[in-house]
Amino acid sequence: MSGPVCVDASLFLSIVFDDPHQATASRLWEDWLSAGTQLVAPPLFYAEITSVIRLSSHRGELSPLAANEILSAGLSSPVEIWQDSRALQPRALDLAARFGQPRAYDAQYLAVAELLGCELWTVDRRLVNSVSSHLPWVHYVGEAA
C-alpha cells in the first residue's frame, strides 16, 4: 500500500460526467484503488460535488434520479474526508494568500495534501498552473494521459 493521495472534486466529477479527462481520471482512480491507496480530501469535497450535480440537474442535463445516483456514488466513494479543521483552515487561508487566490476553496485541497505530505491530483489546470513552480506535488490529470 502506498501513501495517501489527495483528490479534488473535479477529478471525481470527471469520472462520473462525460468529460475529456474521464478515461485518464478513471484509470488513475482504479490504479489507486487496486494499489490500496488512501484517497483523501477536505470536507469541501462533498459540497463541491453536490453543487455541480445540482447545477447540472437545474440546467436539465441530469434527471433528479441521475443526480441522486451520482451523489450517492460520491458519498459512498472511498475518499476519506480529512476532518482536522483547526489545522486545515489556517493553512488553507495562508496558501490562498500565498498564491493570490481570492477564495480559499482550492487551497483547502492544497492544505490537506501539504499537511499529509502527499500528492494532489486535479482536473483544474488553472490551479496547477498557479502553484506548480512552488508545489511540485500538485498534478494535473492530463499529465497521466
N, CA, C and O atoms as a GROMACS GRO file, in nm:
protein
  580
    1MET      N    1   0.084  -0.119   0.000
    1MET     CA    2   0.000   0.000   0.000
    1MET      C    3   0.089   0.125   0.000
    1MET      O    4   0.184   0.133   0.077
    2SER      N    5   0.057   0.219  -0.085
    2SER     CA    6   0.134   0.343  -0.094
    2SER      C    7   0.075   0.448  -0.001
    2SER      O    8  -0.026   0.424   0.065
    3GLY      N    9   0.140   0.566   0.003
    3GLY     CA   10   0.089   0.675   0.086
    3GLY      C   11  -0.040   0.732   0.029
    3GLY      O   12  -0.082   0.693  -0.080
    4PRO      N   13  -0.102   0.823   0.103
    4PRO     CA   14  -0.229   0.879   0.058
    4PRO      C   15  -0.213   0.968  -0.066
    4PRO      O   16  -0.104   1.015  -0.097
    5VAL      N   17  -0.322   0.989  -0.133
    5VAL     CA   18  -0.332   1.082  -0.245
    5VAL      C   19  -0.454   1.169  -0.220
    5VAL      O   20  -0.562   1.119  -0.191
    6CYS      N   21  -0.435   1.299  -0.231
    6CYS     CA   22  -0.546   1.392  -0.219
    6CYS      C   23  -0.609   1.410  -0.358
    6CYS      O   24  -0.539   1.436  -0.455
    7VAL      N   25  -0.740   1.395  -0.365
    7VAL     CA   26  -0.812   1.413  -0.491
    7VAL      C   27  -0.913   1.525  -0.472
    7VAL      O   28  -0.976   1.537  -0.368
    8ASP      N   29  -0.927   1.607  -0.575
    8ASP     CA   30  -1.026   1.713  -0.562
    8ASP      C   31  -1.156   1.671  -0.630
    8ASP      O   32  -1.162   1.571  -0.701
    9ALA      N   33  -1.259   1.749  -0.607
    9ALA     CA   34  -1.391   1.717  -0.659
    9ALA      C   35  -1.392   1.711  -0.811
    9ALA      O   36  -1.465   1.631  -0.869
   10SER      N   37  -1.310   1.793  -0.876
   10SER     CA   38  -1.309   1.793  -1.022
   10SER      C   39  -1.264   1.659  -1.078
   10SER      O   40  -1.311   1.617  -1.184
   11LEU      N   41  -1.175   1.591  -1.009
   11LEU     CA   42  -1.129   1.460  -1.055
   11LEU      C   43  -1.243   1.360  -1.046
   11LEU      O   44  -1.270   1.287  -1.141
   12PHE      N   45  -1.310   1.355  -0.932
   12PHE     CA   46  -1.423   1.263  -0.917
   12PHE      C   47  -1.532   1.294  -1.020
   12PHE      O   48  -1.586   1.204  -1.084
   13LEU      N   49  -1.563   1.422  -1.036
   13LEU     CA   50  -1.669   1.461  -1.129
   13LEU      C   51  -1.634   1.428  -1.273
   13LEU      O   52  -1.722   1.398  -1.354
   14SER      N   53  -1.506   1.433  -1.307
   14SER     CA   54  -1.467   1.399  -1.444
   14SER      C   55  -1.487   1.250  -1.471
   14SER      O   56  -1.499   1.210  -1.587
   15ILE      N   57  -1.491   1.170  -1.368
   15ILE     CA   58  -1.517   1.026  -1.383
   15ILE      C   59  -1.665   1.000  -1.407
   15ILE      O   60  -1.700   0.916  -1.490
   16VAL      N   61  -1.751   1.070  -1.336
   16VAL     CA   62  -1.894   1.040  -1.344
   16VAL      C   63  -1.969   1.120  -1.450
   16VAL      O   64  -2.082   1.085  -1.485
   17PHE      N   65  -1.908   1.224  -1.502
   17PHE     CA   66  -1.968   1.302  -1.610
   17PHE      C   67  -1.890   1.277  -1.739
   17PHE      O   68  -1.774   1.236  -1.736
   18ASP      N   69  -1.956   1.302  -1.851
   18ASP     CA   70  -1.886   1.293  -1.980
   18ASP      C   71  -1.788   1.410  -1.985
   18ASP      O   72  -1.828   1.526  -1.997
   19ASP      N   73  -1.661   1.378  -1.976
   19ASP     CA   74  -1.557   1.480  -1.963
   19ASP      C   75  -1.435   1.438  -2.044
   19ASP      O   76  -1.408   1.318  -2.056
   20PRO      N   77  -1.361   1.532  -2.101
   20PRO     CA   78  -1.242   1.495  -2.178
   20PRO      C   79  -1.138   1.416  -2.098
   20PRO      O   80  -1.057   1.343  -2.155
   21HIS      N   81  -1.139   1.431  -1.966
   21HIS     CA   82  -1.042   1.363  -1.881
   21HIS      C   83  -1.096   1.234  -1.820
   21HIS      O   84  -1.030   1.172  -1.736
   22GLN      N   85  -1.216   1.194  -1.862
   22GLN     CA   86  -1.282   1.081  -1.799
   22GLN      C   87  -1.197   0.953  -1.800
   22GLN      O   88  -1.184   0.887  -1.698
   23ALA      N   89  -1.141   0.918  -1.915
   23ALA     CA   90  -1.064   0.793  -1.925
   23ALA      C   91  -0.940   0.797  -1.836
   23ALA      O   92  -0.911   0.700  -1.765
   24THR      N   93  -0.867   0.907  -1.839
   24THR     CA   94  -0.744   0.917  -1.758
   24THR      C   95  -0.778   0.921  -1.610
   24THR      O   96  -0.713   0.852  -1.530
   25ALA      N   97  -0.877   1.000  -1.572
   25ALA     CA   98  -0.917   1.007  -1.431
   25ALA      C   99  -0.965   0.871  -1.381
   25ALA      O  100  -0.933   0.831  -1.269
   26SER      N  101  -1.042   0.802  -1.463
   26SER     CA  102  -1.092   0.669  -1.424
   26SER      C  103  -0.976   0.571  -1.406
   26SER      O  104  -0.976   0.492  -1.311
   27ARG      N  105  -0.879   0.576  -1.496
   27ARG     CA  106  -0.764   0.487  -1.486
   27ARG      C  107  -0.683   0.515  -1.359
   27ARG      O  108  -0.644   0.422  -1.289
   28LEU      N  109  -0.658   0.644  -1.330
   28LEU     CA  110  -0.587   0.680  -1.208
   28LEU      C  111  -0.662   0.629  -1.085
   28LEU      O  112  -0.603   0.569  -0.995
   29TRP      N  113  -0.792   0.654  -1.082
   29TRP     CA  114  -0.878   0.614  -0.970
   29TRP      C  115  -0.868   0.462  -0.948
   29TRP      O  116  -0.847   0.416  -0.836
   30GLU      N  117  -0.883   0.386  -1.056
   30GLU     CA  118  -0.877   0.240  -1.046
   30GLU      C  119  -0.738   0.194  -1.003
   30GLU      O  120  -0.726   0.101  -0.924
   31ASP      N  121  -0.634   0.258  -1.054
   31ASP     CA  122  -0.497   0.223  -1.014
   31ASP      C  123  -0.478   0.246  -0.865
   31ASP      O  124  -0.420   0.162  -0.795
   32TRP      N  125  -0.526   0.360  -0.816
   32TRP     CA  126  -0.513   0.390  -0.673
   32TRP      C  127  -0.589   0.287  -0.588
   32TRP      O  128  -0.538   0.238  -0.488
   33LEU      N  129  -0.711   0.256  -0.631
   33LEU     CA  130  -0.790   0.159  -0.554
   33LEU      C  131  -0.724   0.021  -0.556
   33LEU      O  132  -0.719  -0.046  -0.453
   34SER      N  133  -0.674  -0.020  -0.671
   34SER     CA  134  -0.607  -0.150  -0.683
   34SER      C  135  -0.483  -0.158  -0.595
   34SER      O  136  -0.451  -0.263  -0.540
   35ALA      N  137  -0.413  -0.046  -0.582
   35ALA     CA  138  -0.291  -0.041  -0.501
   35ALA      C  139  -0.320  -0.022  -0.352
   35ALA      O  140  -0.228  -0.025  -0.270
   36GLY      N  141  -0.446  -0.003  -0.316
   36GLY     CA  142  -0.481   0.020  -0.176
   36GLY      C  143  -0.446   0.160  -0.129
   36GLY      O  144  -0.428   0.182  -0.009
   37THR      N  145  -0.436   0.254  -0.221
   37THR     CA  146  -0.401   0.392  -0.188
   37THR      C  147  -0.517   0.459  -0.114
   37THR      O  148  -0.632   0.449  -0.156
   38GLN      N  149  -0.484   0.526  -0.006
   38GLN     CA  150  -0.583   0.602   0.068
   38GLN      C  151  -0.611   0.731  -0.007
   38GLN      O  152  -0.520   0.810  -0.031
   39LEU      N  153  -0.737   0.754  -0.045
   39LEU     CA  154  -0.778   0.877  -0.112
   39LEU      C  155  -0.834   0.971  -0.007
   39LEU      O  156  -0.920   0.932   0.072
   40VAL      N  157  -0.787   1.095  -0.007
   40VAL     CA  158  -0.827   1.191   0.095
   40VAL      C  159  -0.870   1.322   0.030
   40VAL      O  160  -0.832   1.353  -0.083
   41ALA      N  161  -0.951   1.398   0.103
   41ALA     CA  162  -0.998   1.529   0.057
   41ALA      C  163  -1.047   1.607   0.179
   41ALA      O  164  -1.073   1.549   0.284
   42PRO      N  165  -1.059   1.738   0.164
   42PRO     CA  166  -1.116   1.818   0.271
   42PRO      C  167  -1.269   1.802   0.273
   42PRO      O  168  -1.326   1.750   0.177
   43PRO      N  169  -1.336   1.845   0.380
   43PRO     CA  170  -1.482   1.836   0.387
   43PRO      C  171  -1.552   1.906   0.269
   43PRO      O  172  -1.664   1.869   0.234
   44LEU      N  173  -1.488   2.002   0.211
   44LEU     CA  174  -1.543   2.074   0.096
   44LEU      C  175  -1.575   1.982  -0.021
   44LEU      O  176  -1.661   2.014  -0.103
   45PHE      N  177  -1.509   1.868  -0.030
   45PHE     CA  178  -1.526   1.773  -0.140
   45PHE      C  179  -1.674   1.743  -0.163
   45PHE      O  180  -1.722   1.752  -0.276
   46TYR      N  181  -1.746   1.707  -0.058
   46TYR     CA  182  -1.888   1.671  -0.074
   46TYR      C  183  -1.973   1.790  -0.117
   46TYR      O  184  -2.063   1.775  -0.199
   47ALA      N  185  -1.945   1.907  -0.062
   47ALA     CA  186  -2.021   2.026  -0.100
   47ALA      C  187  -1.999   2.059  -0.248
   47ALA      O  188  -2.093   2.098  -0.318
   48GLU      N  189  -1.876   2.044  -0.294
   48GLU     CA  190  -1.848   2.074  -0.435
   48GLU      C  191  -1.915   1.976  -0.529
   48GLU      O  192  -1.972   2.017  -0.630
   49ILE      N  193  -1.910   1.847  -0.499
   49ILE     CA  194  -1.975   1.753  -0.590
   49ILE      C  195  -2.127   1.773  -0.588
   49ILE      O  196  -2.192   1.762  -0.691
   50THR      N  197  -2.182   1.802  -0.471
   50THR     CA  198  -2.326   1.827  -0.461
   50THR      C  199  -2.365   1.949  -0.543
   50THR      O  200  -2.466   1.947  -0.613
   51SER      N  201  -2.286   2.054  -0.535
   51SER     CA  202  -2.316   2.178  -0.607
   51SER      C  203  -2.312   2.158  -0.759
   51SER      O  204  -2.400   2.207  -0.830
   52VAL      N  205  -2.212   2.086  -0.809
   52VAL     CA  206  -2.202   2.063  -0.953
   52VAL      C  207  -2.315   1.973  -1.001
   52VAL      O  208  -2.371   1.995  -1.108
   53ILE      N  209  -2.349   1.872  -0.923
   53ILE     CA  210  -2.461   1.784  -0.958
   53ILE      C  211  -2.590   1.864  -0.964
   53ILE      O  212  -2.670   1.848  -1.056
   54ARG      N  213  -2.611   1.950  -0.865
   54ARG     CA  214  -2.734   2.031  -0.863
   54ARG      C  215  -2.740   2.125  -0.982
   54ARG      O  216  -2.845   2.139  -1.045
   55LEU      N  217  -2.629   2.189  -1.015
   55LEU     CA  218  -2.626   2.279  -1.130
   55LEU      C  219  -2.661   2.204  -1.258
   55LEU      O  220  -2.738   2.253  -1.340
   56SER      N  221  -2.604   2.085  -1.275
   56SER     CA  222  -2.634   2.005  -1.394
   56SER      C  223  -2.780   1.964  -1.398
   56SER      O  224  -2.842   1.961  -1.505
   57SER      N  225  -2.835   1.933  -1.284
   57SER     CA  226  -2.977   1.898  -1.277
   57SER      C  227  -3.065   2.019  -1.307
   57SER      O  228  -3.164   2.009  -1.380
   58HIS      N  229  -3.029   2.132  -1.251
   58HIS     CA  230  -3.104   2.256  -1.273
   58HIS      C  231  -3.105   2.294  -1.422
   58HIS      O  232  -3.206   2.344  -1.473
   59ARG      N  233  -2.995   2.271  -1.490
   59ARG     CA  234  -2.985   2.301  -1.633
   59ARG      C  235  -3.055   2.198  -1.721
   59ARG      O  236  -3.062   2.214  -1.843
   60GLY      N  237  -3.107   2.093  -1.660
   60GLY     CA  238  -3.174   1.989  -1.736
   60GLY      C  239  -3.081   1.886  -1.795
   60GLY      O  240  -3.122   1.805  -1.878
   61GLU      N  241  -2.956   1.887  -1.753
   61GLU     CA  242  -2.857   1.792  -1.805
   61GLU      C  243  -2.863   1.658  -1.732
   61GLU      O  244  -2.814   1.557  -1.783
   62LEU      N  245  -2.925   1.658  -1.614
   62LEU     CA  246  -2.942   1.536  -1.535
   62LEU      C  247  -3.084   1.528  -1.485
   62LEU      O  248  -3.142   1.630  -1.445
   63SER      N  249  -3.141   1.410  -1.486
   63SER     CA  250  -3.271   1.390  -1.424
   63SER      C  251  -3.251   1.390  -1.272
   63SER      O  252  -3.139   1.369  -1.226
   64PRO      N  253  -3.356   1.412  -1.196
   64PRO     CA  254  -3.341   1.402  -1.049
   64PRO      C  255  -3.289   1.265  -1.006
   64PRO      O  256  -3.210   1.256  -0.912
   65LEU      N  257  -3.334   1.160  -1.074
   65LEU     CA  258  -3.286   1.026  -1.040
   65LEU      C  259  -3.136   1.013  -1.066
   65LEU      O  260  -3.062   0.962  -0.982
   66ALA      N  261  -3.090   1.059  -1.182
   66ALA     CA  262  -2.947   1.053  -1.214
   66ALA      C  263  -2.866   1.138  -1.117
   66ALA      O  264  -2.758   1.097  -1.074
   67ALA      N  265  -2.918   1.254  -1.082
   67ALA     CA  266  -2.849   1.341  -0.986
   67ALA      C  267  -2.831   1.268  -0.852
   67ALA      O  268  -2.723   1.272  -0.793
   68ASN      N  269  -2.936   1.204  -0.806
   68ASN     CA  270  -2.927   1.131  -0.679
   68ASN      C  271  -2.833   1.011  -0.688
   68ASN      O  272  -2.763   0.980  -0.592
   69GLU      N  273  -2.831   0.944  -0.802
   69GLU     CA  274  -2.740   0.830  -0.819
   69GLU      C  275  -2.594   0.876  -0.817
   69GLU      O  276  -2.509   0.811  -0.756
   70ILE      N  277  -2.565   0.987  -0.885
   70ILE     CA  278  -2.427   1.038  -0.887
   70ILE      C  279  -2.386   1.085  -0.748
   70ILE      O  280  -2.274   1.061  -0.704
   71LEU      N  281  -2.477   1.153  -0.680
   71LEU     CA  282  -2.446   1.197  -0.544
   71LEU      C  283  -2.421   1.077  -0.453
   71LEU      O  284  -2.328   1.078  -0.372
   72SER      N  285  -2.503   0.974  -0.466
   72SER     CA  286  -2.484   0.854  -0.386
   72SER      C  287  -2.348   0.792  -0.413
   72SER      O  288  -2.280   0.747  -0.320
   73ALA      N  289  -2.306   0.789  -0.540
   73ALA     CA  290  -2.174   0.736  -0.574
   73ALA      C  291  -2.065   0.819  -0.508
   73ALA      O  292  -1.966   0.764  -0.458
   74GLY      N  293  -2.082   0.951  -0.507
   74GLY     CA  294  -1.983   1.037  -0.444
   74GLY      C  295  -1.975   1.016  -0.294
   74GLY      O  296  -1.867   1.008  -0.236
   75LEU      N  297  -2.092   1.006  -0.231
   75LEU     CA  298  -2.096   0.989  -0.086
   75LEU      C  299  -2.045   0.852  -0.042
   75LEU      O  300  -1.996   0.836   0.070
   76SER      N  301  -2.057   0.753  -0.130
   76SER     CA  302  -2.010   0.619  -0.095
   76SER      C  303  -1.871   0.589  -0.152
   76SER      O  304  -1.821   0.478  -0.140
   77SER      N  305  -1.810   0.689  -0.214
   77SER     CA  306  -1.676   0.669  -0.270
   77SER      C  307  -1.578   0.644  -0.155
   77SER      O  308  -1.606   0.676  -0.040
   78PRO      N  309  -1.462   0.587  -0.187
   78PRO     CA  310  -1.364   0.557  -0.082
   78PRO      C  311  -1.284   0.679  -0.035
   78PRO      O  312  -1.187   0.664   0.040
   79VAL      N  313  -1.322   0.797  -0.077
   79VAL     CA  314  -1.249   0.917  -0.035
   79VAL      C  315  -1.273   0.940   0.114
   79VAL      O  316  -1.387   0.948   0.160
   80GLU      N  317  -1.164   0.951   0.187
   80GLU     CA  318  -1.172   0.979   0.330
   80GLU      C  319  -1.161   1.130   0.350
   80GLU      O  320  -1.070   1.194   0.298
   81ILE      N  321  -1.254   1.184   0.425
   81ILE     CA  322  -1.256   1.328   0.449
   81ILE      C  323  -1.168   1.360   0.568
   81ILE      O  324  -1.185   1.306   0.678
   82TRP      N  325  -1.072   1.449   0.543
   82TRP     CA  326  -0.978   1.489   0.648
   82TRP      C  327  -1.045   1.597   0.733
   82TRP      O  328  -1.075   1.706   0.683
   83GLN      N  329  -1.067   1.568   0.858
   83GLN     CA  330  -1.153   1.650   0.943
   83GLN      C  331  -1.083   1.749   1.035
   83GLN      O  332  -1.150   1.821   1.108
   84ASP      N  333  -0.952   1.756   1.034
   84ASP     CA  334  -0.883   1.843   1.129
   84ASP      C  335  -0.888   1.989   1.084
   84ASP      O  336  -0.790   2.044   1.034
   85SER      N  337  -1.005   2.051   1.103
   85SER     CA  338  -1.026   2.189   1.057
   85SER      C  339  -0.937   2.290   1.129
   85SER      O  340  -0.904   2.394   1.072
   86ARG      N  341  -0.897   2.260   1.251
   86ARG     CA  342  -0.810   2.354   1.323
   86ARG      C  343  -0.674   2.366   1.258
   86ARG      O  344  -0.609   2.470   1.267
   87ALA      N  345  -0.630   2.260   1.191
   87ALA     CA  346  -0.505   2.267   1.116
   87ALA      C  347  -0.532   2.308   0.971
   87ALA      O  348  -0.455   2.384   0.912
   88LEU      N  349  -0.641   2.257   0.916
   88LEU     CA  350  -0.670   2.277   0.774
   88LEU      C  351  -0.702   2.421   0.738
   88LEU      O  352  -0.643   2.475   0.645
   89GLN      N  353  -0.793   2.483   0.809
   89GLN     CA  354  -0.841   2.615   0.768
   89GLN      C  355  -0.734   2.723   0.774
   89GLN      O  356  -0.722   2.801   0.680
   90PRO      N  357  -0.656   2.732   0.881
   90PRO     CA  358  -0.549   2.834   0.881
   90PRO      C  359  -0.447   2.812   0.769
   90PRO      O  360  -0.399   2.908   0.708
   91ARG      N  361  -0.415   2.685   0.742
   91ARG     CA  362  -0.318   2.658   0.635
   91ARG      C  363  -0.378   2.691   0.499
   91ARG      O  364  -0.309   2.743   0.412
   92ALA      N  365  -0.507   2.661   0.480
   92ALA     CA  366  -0.574   2.696   0.354
   92ALA      C  367  -0.576   2.847   0.335
   92ALA      O  368  -0.554   2.895   0.224
   93LEU      N  369  -0.601   2.921   0.440
   93LEU     CA  370  -0.600   3.067   0.431
   93LEU      C  371  -0.462   3.118   0.391
   93LEU      O  372  -0.450   3.206   0.306
   94ASP      N  373  -0.359   3.064   0.453
   94ASP     CA  374  -0.221   3.103   0.419
   94ASP      C  375  -0.188   3.070   0.273
   94ASP      O  376  -0.129   3.152   0.202
   95LEU      N  377  -0.224   2.951   0.229
   95LEU     CA  378  -0.194   2.910   0.092
   95LEU      C  379  -0.270   2.994  -0.010
   95LEU      O  380  -0.216   3.030  -0.114
   96ALA      N  381  -0.396   3.024   0.020
   96ALA     CA  382  -0.475   3.108  -0.071
   96ALA      C  383  -0.409   3.246  -0.085
   96ALA      O  384  -0.400   3.300  -0.195
   97ALA      N  385  -0.363   3.302   0.027
   97ALA     CA  386  -0.295   3.432   0.022
   97ALA      C  387  -0.163   3.422  -0.055
   97ALA      O  388  -0.132   3.508  -0.136
   98ARG      N  389  -0.088   3.318  -0.028
   98ARG     CA  390   0.043   3.299  -0.094
   98ARG      C  391   0.030   3.294  -0.246
   98ARG      O  392   0.115   3.347  -0.318
   99PHE      N  393  -0.076   3.231  -0.295
   99PHE     CA  394  -0.091   3.214  -0.439
   99PHE      C  395  -0.194   3.310  -0.500
   99PHE      O  396  -0.237   3.291  -0.614
  100GLY      N  397  -0.231   3.413  -0.424
  100GLY     CA  398  -0.318   3.518  -0.477
  100GLY      C  399  -0.459   3.473  -0.510
  100GLY      O  400  -0.523   3.531  -0.598
  101GLN      N  401  -0.507   3.371  -0.442
  101GLN     CA  402  -0.643   3.323  -0.466
  101GLN      C  403  -0.741   3.407  -0.383
  101GLN      O  404  -0.720   3.425  -0.263
  102PRO      N  405  -0.847   3.459  -0.446
  102PRO     CA  406  -0.942   3.542  -0.372
  102PRO      C  407  -1.027   3.462  -0.272
  102PRO      O  408  -1.081   3.518  -0.177
  103ARG      N  409  -1.039   3.332  -0.296
  103ARG     CA  410  -1.115   3.244  -0.207
  103ARG      C  411  -1.024   3.128  -0.167
  103ARG      O  412  -0.924   3.100  -0.232
  104ALA      N  413  -1.062   3.061  -0.060
  104ALA     CA  414  -0.976   2.953  -0.008
  104ALA      C  415  -1.027   2.813  -0.041
  104ALA      O  416  -0.985   2.716   0.022
  105TYR      N  417  -1.116   2.800  -0.138
  105TYR     CA  418  -1.169   2.668  -0.172
  105TYR      C  419  -1.060   2.574  -0.223
  105TYR      O  420  -1.038   2.469  -0.163
  106ASP      N  421  -0.993   2.610  -0.331
  106ASP     CA  422  -0.886   2.525  -0.385
  106ASP      C  423  -0.775   2.505  -0.283
  106ASP      O  424  -0.714   2.399  -0.277
  107ALA      N  425  -0.750   2.607  -0.205
  107ALA     CA  426  -0.642   2.599  -0.106
  107ALA      C  427  -0.670   2.495   0.002
  107ALA      O  428  -0.578   2.448   0.068
  108GLN      N  429  -0.796   2.458   0.021
  108GLN     CA  430  -0.824   2.351   0.118
  108GLN      C  431  -0.767   2.218   0.071
  108GLN      O  432  -0.716   2.141   0.151
  109TYR      N  433  -0.775   2.192  -0.060
  109TYR     CA  434  -0.714   2.070  -0.114
  109TYR      C  435  -0.562   2.078  -0.103
  109TYR      O  436  -0.496   1.980  -0.066
  110LEU      N  437  -0.507   2.194  -0.134
  110LEU     CA  438  -0.362   2.212  -0.120
  110LEU      C  439  -0.319   2.188   0.025
  110LEU      O  440  -0.218   2.122   0.050
  111ALA      N  441  -0.396   2.241   0.119
  111ALA     CA  442  -0.362   2.228   0.260
  111ALA      C  443  -0.366   2.082   0.306
  111ALA      O  444  -0.277   2.037   0.378
  112VAL      N  445  -0.469   2.008   0.265
  112VAL     CA  446  -0.476   1.867   0.303
  112VAL      C  447  -0.353   1.793   0.251
  112VAL      O  448  -0.288   1.720   0.325
  113ALA      N  449  -0.322   1.813   0.122
  113ALA     CA  450  -0.206   1.745   0.064
  113ALA      C  451  -0.077   1.784   0.134
  113ALA      O  452   0.007   1.699   0.164
  114GLU      N  453  -0.061   1.912   0.161
  114GLU     CA  454   0.061   1.959   0.228
  114GLU      C  455   0.072   1.902   0.369
  114GLU      O  456   0.177   1.853   0.409
  115LEU      N  457  -0.038   1.908   0.444
  115LEU     CA  458  -0.035   1.861   0.582
  115LEU      C  459  -0.012   1.710   0.592
  115LEU      O  460   0.046   1.662   0.689
  116LEU      N  461  -0.058   1.636   0.492
  116LEU     CA  462  -0.039   1.490   0.491
  116LEU      C  463   0.087   1.449   0.416
  116LEU      O  464   0.124   1.332   0.415
  117GLY      N  465   0.153   1.547   0.352
  117GLY     CA  466   0.274   1.516   0.277
  117GLY      C  467   0.250   1.426   0.157
  117GLY      O  468   0.327   1.333   0.131
  118CYS      N  469   0.142   1.453   0.085
  118CYS     CA  470   0.107   1.367  -0.028
  118CYS      C  471   0.082   1.449  -0.154
  118CYS      O  472   0.082   1.572  -0.151
  119GLU      N  473   0.059   1.380  -0.264
  119GLU     CA  474   0.027   1.446  -0.390
  119GLU      C  475  -0.120   1.489  -0.392
  119GLU      O  476  -0.205   1.429  -0.326
  120LEU      N  477  -0.146   1.593  -0.469
  120LEU     CA  478  -0.282   1.635  -0.501
  120LEU      C  479  -0.301   1.618  -0.650
  120LEU      O  480  -0.218   1.664  -0.728
  121TRP      N  481  -0.408   1.552  -0.690
  121TRP     CA  482  -0.442   1.534  -0.831
  121TRP      C  483  -0.572   1.606  -0.859
  121TRP      O  484  -0.668   1.595  -0.783
  122THR      N  485  -0.575   1.680  -0.970
  122THR     CA  486  -0.690   1.762  -1.006
  122THR      C  487  -0.707   1.770  -1.156
  122THR      O  488  -0.614   1.743  -1.232
  123VAL      N  489  -0.826   1.808  -1.199
  123VAL     CA  490  -0.854   1.838  -1.339
  123VAL      C  491  -0.846   1.989  -1.362
  123VAL      O  492  -0.862   2.037  -1.474
  124ASP      N  493  -0.823   2.063  -1.255
  124ASP     CA  494  -0.820   2.209  -1.259
  124ASP      C  495  -0.682   2.258  -1.305
  124ASP      O  496  -0.592   2.278  -1.224
  125ARG      N  497  -0.668   2.277  -1.435
  125ARG     CA  498  -0.540   2.320  -1.491
  125ARG      C  499  -0.499   2.458  -1.437
  125ARG      O  500  -0.381   2.484  -1.414
  126ARG      N  501  -0.595   2.546  -1.416
  126ARG     CA  502  -0.566   2.680  -1.364
  126ARG      C  503  -0.498   2.670  -1.227
  126ARG      O  504  -0.400   2.740  -1.201
  127LEU      N  505  -0.550   2.584  -1.142
  127LEU     CA  506  -0.488   2.566  -1.010
  127LEU      C  507  -0.346   2.514  -1.024
  127LEU      O  508  -0.253   2.567  -0.962
  128VAL      N  509  -0.328   2.412  -1.104
  128VAL     CA  510  -0.195   2.355  -1.122
  128VAL      C  511  -0.098   2.460  -1.176
  128VAL      O  512   0.014   2.472  -1.126
  129ASN      N  513  -0.140   2.534  -1.276
  129ASN     CA  514  -0.053   2.637  -1.334
  129ASN      C  515  -0.015   2.744  -1.232
  129ASN      O  516   0.095   2.798  -1.237
  130SER      N  517  -0.106   2.775  -1.141
  130SER     CA  518  -0.079   2.882  -1.046
  130SER      C  519   0.016   2.841  -0.933
  130SER      O  520   0.076   2.926  -0.868
  131VAL      N  521   0.031   2.710  -0.910
  131VAL     CA  522   0.114   2.666  -0.797
  131VAL      C  523   0.229   2.574  -0.836
  131VAL      O  524   0.316   2.547  -0.753
  132SER      N  525   0.232   2.526  -0.959
  132SER     CA  526   0.326   2.419  -0.996
  132SER      C  527   0.474   2.455  -0.977
  132SER      O  528   0.554   2.367  -0.946
  133SER      N  529   0.510   2.580  -0.994
  133SER     CA  530   0.652   2.615  -0.977
  133SER      C  531   0.693   2.613  -0.830
  133SER      O  532   0.812   2.610  -0.799
  134HIS      N  533   0.598   2.614  -0.740
  134HIS     CA  534   0.628   2.612  -0.596
  134HIS      C  535   0.588   2.481  -0.528
  134HIS      O  536   0.646   2.442  -0.427
  135LEU      N  537   0.487   2.414  -0.584
  135LEU     CA  538   0.434   2.292  -0.521
  135LEU      C  539   0.437   2.178  -0.623
  135LEU      O  540   0.336   2.151  -0.688
  136PRO      N  541   0.550   2.112  -0.637
  136PRO     CA  542   0.563   2.009  -0.741
  136PRO      C  543   0.478   1.884  -0.716
  136PRO      O  544   0.469   1.798  -0.804
  137TRP      N  545   0.416   1.875  -0.602
  137TRP     CA  546   0.331   1.760  -0.569
  137TRP      C  547   0.186   1.781  -0.612
  137TRP      O  548   0.100   1.697  -0.584
  138VAL      N  549   0.158   1.893  -0.679
  138VAL     CA  550   0.024   1.918  -0.734
  138VAL      C  551   0.027   1.877  -0.881
  138VAL      O  552   0.110   1.926  -0.958
  139HIS      N  553  -0.064   1.787  -0.918
  139HIS     CA  554  -0.062   1.728  -1.052
  139HIS      C  555  -0.193   1.748  -1.126
  139HIS      O  556  -0.302   1.739  -1.070
  140TYR      N  557  -0.178   1.774  -1.254
  140TYR     CA  558  -0.291   1.784  -1.346
  140TYR      C  559  -0.316   1.645  -1.405
  140TYR      O  560  -0.223   1.578  -1.449
  141VAL      N  561  -0.441   1.602  -1.406
  141VAL     CA  562  -0.476   1.469  -1.456
  141VAL      C  563  -0.424   1.448  -1.598
  141VAL      O  564  -0.386   1.336  -1.634
  142GLY      N  565  -0.422   1.553  -1.677
  142GLY     CA  566  -0.372   1.542  -1.813
  142GLY      C  567  -0.227   1.495  -1.823
  142GLY      O  568  -0.185   1.444  -1.927
  143GLU      N  569  -0.150   1.512  -1.714
  143GLU     CA  570  -0.011   1.465  -1.711
  143GLU      C  571  -0.003   1.314  -1.724
  143GLU      O  572   0.095   1.260  -1.775
  144ALA      N  573  -0.106   1.246  -1.678
  144ALA     CA  574  -0.106   1.099  -1.674
  144ALA      C  575  -0.166   1.037  -1.799
  144ALA      O  576  -0.176   0.915  -1.809
  145ALA      N  577  -0.205   1.120  -1.894
  145ALA     CA  578  -0.270   1.067  -2.016
  145ALA      C  579  -0.175   0.986  -2.100
  145ALA      O  580  -0.213   0.935  -2.205
   0.00000   0.00000   0.00000
